[in-house]
Amino acid sequence: MNHKLFHLLSIAAITASAQTITPVDQKESLLTGYTTSWIANDGGWEEAHIPHDMLNMYVSPDGTAATVCGWDEGGSNVVVFRDGKLLSRPEGSGTGGWGRFSHLGVVLDNQYVYHLLSQHGCDGGNDNMNQHGLRQFPPCHDAIEWKTIRRYDILTGKGAPFPGGYGYRGDMLIVATDRFRTLKGLALSNGRLVVAIGGGQDHQMPDSIKVYDKNSMAYLYGWPVTGGLGQIYADEKGCIWMYQGRRIVRMDVQTGQLRPQHIDLPDDVEATTCCIDSKHARLLIPNHGKDLDIRIYTNIFSQPQPSGTFGTKGGVFARLGGYMQGETGPRRFSGPRAVGVDRKGNIYVANQAVSGGRGASIEAYREGDGHLLWKQEGLIFTATADFSRATSNIFYTPEKIHQTDPTRIGMRADRLVAFTADPFTFPQDYRVVPNGPFVTSTFARQVEGHELLFVSDMYGGFLAGYRFDLARMGYVGIPCLMMNNGDPDKD
């Protein structure tokens, strides 16, 4: 990365007229002796890129953690971390065309990453066969799309082929071929891969659970499910826990029978994932609702009971402990979406900022005393930044405030100071409206000594302005201007 080849144009002579242009000479030279710094993502190049979305996570007993999302602009739909470092980026895990799309299921063992992925044959597909004599891509057909469990090497991220594996790497286990069926969840239970598969567009097929041997990748058995499907997580007693709407139910993997244990989400909890801590008979729920904390249930193998929380109530928007609203700090979560625990007493939280834009982080804590062990941030996606007119080392992005450090040469050169978009206080803020305009542009200005922030979407459909009142609202931007250019909901 320290040496790049560039073209130095040496102009011998150029004579331009309506008739003639004299060609220029060209020679190559190496550019050396420079460093590269960057802002707003802990990974500064493709191989180290931290994803801007983290919507589910799996944590192994040894603390290896994998996050997953549906789309990451840097291609890191699945990322594996160990001891605070990026261990691998499973190749082709969804972003980048070729008919692949990532679903929100990932699990790990000591050798492999297993990931839910769809593959169709109409985007770069072909009729070629792989090393197993099986198709690399499905036929290009409106009704056909492979629903797969894809297997990767945990250390290298390369596809890990197996006999009977489809796909261009021979690493895809096909669990359904109907384009309209959906991949809802993936779990690892006593050497078996358990996958939840939706019935399709008109439920022409039943919602179902299918079970495979993780060593041979062979189908074992399955059963239909009534009442809906959601994300699934395995305990160490031969059962899975599955979301059915706002209820989490427990189901025997061997028989498919429901066990009596279940958890109903309180009204103030917004969550779609969880994790099981079998060692301590706990279930942990990442609350994406207003409290922005981790809800903990104990006694789960007999009668689950709420027993506490982890994290600051109110998360990043709490005015507590010397912090102002929006200000970042340990255990001040920006939007817990997934949680995991290891055997060493550590807890891992994957955050997706509750504002409308992209902004993810994974944080690891020693649960006993809440000490932050490490944190990795993937904060910016398709956004511009602008420096404060009052302070030269502060810059704004559409929903965040950063502080630069010019001494950090050859590395990330900023830290995240605060989030300025609070959906719980200002739900009509265009930056937080669900499925609203994609806010990308940032303008910082001073008017009569007051710092103002302006944002727009990637197509210039609106202009919104925000003022700040540190005493009342901390770093949260207070909406004070809204101008539309047509319909801002149609980007």
Backbone hydrogen bonds, N-H to C=O, Kabsch-Sander energy under -0.5 kcal/mol:
donor,donor_aa,acceptor,acceptor_aa,energy
4,K,31,L,-1.2
6,F,4,K,-0.5
6,F,29,S,-1.7
8,L,6,F,-0.6
8,L,27,K,-1.9
9,L,7,H,-0.7
10,S,8,L,-0.7
10,S,25,D,-1.0
11,I,9,L,-0.7
12,A,10,S,-0.9
16,A,14,I,-0.5
17,S,20,T,-1.4
25,D,10,S,-1.1
27,K,8,L,-1.4
29,S,6,F,-1.6
31,L,4,K,-2.2
32,T,30,L,-0.6
38,W,411,M,-1.4
42,D,377,E,-2.8
44,G,42,D,-0.5
48,A,45,W,-1.4
49,H,45,W,-0.7
49,H,46,E,-1.2
55,L,68,V,-2.4
56,N,68,V,-1.1
58,Y,66,A,-2.2
60,S,64,T,-3.1
63,G,60,S,-2.1
65,A,81,F,-2.6
66,A,58,Y,-2.6
67,T,79,V,-2.3
68,V,56,N,-1.9
69,C,77,N,-1.3
75,G,72,D,-2.4
77,N,75,G,-1.0
79,V,67,T,-1.6
80,V,88,S,-2.6
81,F,65,A,-3.6
82,R,85,K,-2.6
85,K,82,R,-1.8
87,L,80,V,-3.0
87,L,85,K,-0.7
88,S,80,V,-1.3
91,E,157,G,-2.7
93,S,90,P,-0.8
100,R,97,G,-1.3
101,F,118,S,-1.9
102,S,70,G,-0.8
103,H,116,L,-2.4
105,G,103,H,-1.6
107,V,114,Y,-2.1
109,D,112,Y,-2.0
113,V,152,Y,-2.3
114,Y,107,V,-2.7
115,H,150,R,-2.3
116,L,105,G,-2.2
117,L,148,T,-2.1
118,S,101,F,-2.9
119,Q,146,W,-2.3
120,H,99,G,-2.1
121,G,139,P,-0.6
130,N,134,L,-3.4
133,G,130,N,-2.2
136,Q,128,N,-2.3
141,H,139,P,-1.1
144,I,141,H,-1.3
145,E,177,T,-2.2
146,W,119,Q,-2.5
147,K,176,A,-3.0
148,T,117,L,-2.6
148,T,146,W,-0.6
149,I,173,L,-2.1
150,R,115,H,-3.3
150,R,148,T,-0.6
151,R,171,D,-2.1
152,Y,113,V,-2.4
153,D,158,K,-3.2
154,I,111,Q,-2.8
157,G,153,D,-2.4
160,A,151,R,-2.7
162,F,170,G,-1.9
165,G,162,F,-2.5
166,Y,172,M,-2.7
167,G,135,R,-2.1
168,Y,136,Q,-0.7
170,G,167,G,-0.9
172,M,166,Y,-2.3
173,L,149,I,-2.4
173,L,171,D,-0.5
174,I,172,M,-0.7
175,V,147,K,-3.4
175,V,173,L,-0.5
176,A,147,K,-1.2
179,R,143,A,-2.2
181,R,178,D,-1.6
184,K,182,T,-0.7
184,K,196,A,-2.7
185,G,196,A,-1.1
187,A,194,V,-2.5
189,S,187,A,-0.5
189,S,192,R,-3.0
192,R,189,S,-1.3
193,L,212,Y,-2.6
194,V,187,A,-2.7
194,V,192,R,-0.5
195,V,210,K,-2.6
196,A,185,G,-2.5
197,I,195,V,-0.5
197,I,208,S,-2.8
198,G,182,T,-3.2
203,H,200,G,-1.0
205,M,199,G,-1.0
208,S,197,I,-2.4
209,I,223,W,-2.6
210,K,195,V,-2.4
211,V,221,Y,-2.7
212,Y,193,L,-2.6
213,D,218,A,-2.6
214,K,191,G,-2.2
214,K,212,Y,-0.5
217,M,213,D,-2.2
220,L,211,V,-3.0
221,Y,211,V,-1.1
223,W,209,I,-2.1
225,V,207,D,-2.9
233,Y,241,W,-2.0
235,D,239,C,-2.4
238,G,235,D,-0.5
240,I,251,M,-2.8
241,W,233,Y,-3.2
242,M,249,V,-2.7
243,Y,231,Q,-1.9
244,Q,247,R,-3.6
247,R,244,Q,-1.3
248,I,263,I,-3.2
249,V,242,M,-2.9
249,V,247,R,-0.6
250,R,261,Q,-1.1
251,M,240,I,-3.1
252,D,257,Q,-3.0
253,V,238,G,-2.3
254,Q,238,G,-0.5
256,G,252,D,-2.5
259,R,250,R,-2.9
263,I,248,I,-2.2
265,L,246,R,-3.0
265,L,263,I,-0.5
269,V,266,P,-1.8
270,E,268,D,-0.5
271,A,269,V,-0.6
275,C,284,L,-1.7
277,D,282,R,-2.8
278,S,276,I,-0.8
280,H,277,D,-0.7
281,A,278,S,-1.0
282,R,277,D,-2.4
283,L,297,Y,-2.5
284,L,275,C,-2.2
285,I,295,R,-3.0
287,N,285,I,-0.6
287,N,293,D,-2.9
288,H,270,E,-3.5
288,H,286,P,-0.8
292,L,289,G,-1.6
294,I,310,F,-2.4
295,R,285,I,-2.9
295,R,293,D,-0.5
296,I,308,G,-2.5
297,Y,283,L,-2.8
298,T,305,Q,-2.6
299,N,281,A,-0.6
300,I,281,A,-1.5
302,S,299,N,-1.4
303,Q,299,N,-1.3
305,Q,298,T,-2.2
307,S,296,I,-3.0
308,G,296,I,-1.0
310,F,294,I,-1.7
312,T,331,R,-2.8
314,G,291,D,-2.8
315,G,291,D,-0.7
315,G,312,T,-2.5
316,V,333,F,-2.2
317,F,314,G,-1.7
318,A,315,G,-1.7
320,L,318,A,-1.0
323,Y,320,L,-2.3
326,G,316,V,-1.7
327,E,324,M,-2.0
328,T,417,V,-2.3
332,R,329,G,-1.9
333,F,331,R,-1.0
337,R,350,A,-3.2
338,A,350,A,-1.6
340,G,348,Y,-2.0
342,D,346,N,-1.7
343,R,61,P,-2.6
345,G,342,D,-0.9
347,I,365,Y,-2.4
348,Y,340,G,-3.2
349,V,363,E,-2.6
350,A,338,A,-2.7
351,N,349,V,-0.6
351,N,361,S,-3.4
352,Q,335,G,-3.2
353,A,359,G,-2.9
354,V,334,S,-1.9
356,G,431,R,-2.8
359,G,52,H,-1.2
360,A,378,G,-2.3
361,S,351,N,-1.5
362,I,376,Q,-2.3
363,E,349,V,-2.5
364,A,374,W,-2.7
365,Y,347,I,-2.7
366,R,371,H,-2.6
367,E,345,G,-1.9
367,E,365,Y,-0.8
368,G,345,G,-0.5
369,D,366,R,-0.5
370,G,366,R,-1.9
371,H,366,R,-0.7
373,L,364,A,-3.1
374,W,364,A,-1.3
376,Q,362,I,-2.4
378,G,360,A,-2.9
379,L,40,A,-1.1
380,I,40,A,-0.8
384,T,440,T,-2.9
386,D,396,Y,-2.1
388,S,394,I,-3.1
394,I,391,T,-1.4
395,F,402,H,-2.3
396,Y,386,D,-3.2
397,T,400,K,-2.4
400,K,397,T,-0.7
401,I,418,A,-2.5
402,H,395,F,-3.0
403,Q,415,R,-2.3
404,T,393,N,-2.8
405,D,413,A,-2.2
408,R,405,D,-2.0
409,I,407,T,-1.8
411,M,408,R,-0.7
413,A,38,W,-3.5
415,R,403,Q,-1.8
417,V,401,I,-2.8
417,V,415,R,-0.5
418,A,401,I,-1.6
419,F,326,G,-2.4
420,T,399,E,-2.8
421,A,399,E,-0.8
422,D,420,T,-0.6
426,F,422,D,-2.4
429,D,426,F,-1.7
432,V,429,D,-2.3
433,V,429,D,-0.9
436,G,433,V,-2.1
439,V,437,P,-1.0
440,T,456,S,-2.0
441,S,456,S,-2.2
443,F,454,F,-2.6
445,R,452,L,-2.5
447,V,450,H,-2.4
450,H,447,V,-1.6
452,L,445,R,-3.3
453,L,466,Y,-2.3
454,F,443,F,-2.8
455,V,464,A,-2.4
456,S,441,S,-1.4
457,D,462,F,-0.5
458,M,438,F,-1.6
460,G,457,D,-1.5
463,L,483,M,-2.6
464,A,455,V,-2.5
465,G,481,L,-1.9
466,Y,453,L,-2.4
467,R,478,I,-2.3
468,F,451,E,-0.5
472,R,469,D,-0.5
473,M,469,D,-3.3
474,G,469,D,-0.7
474,G,470,L,-1.0
475,Y,325,Q,-2.9
476,V,473,M,-1.9
477,G,420,T,-2.5
478,I,467,R,-3.1
480,C,465,G,-2.8
481,L,465,G,-1.3
483,M,463,L,-2.5
485,N,461,G,-3.4
486,G,484,N,-0.5
490,K,487,D,-1.6
491,D,489,D,-0.8
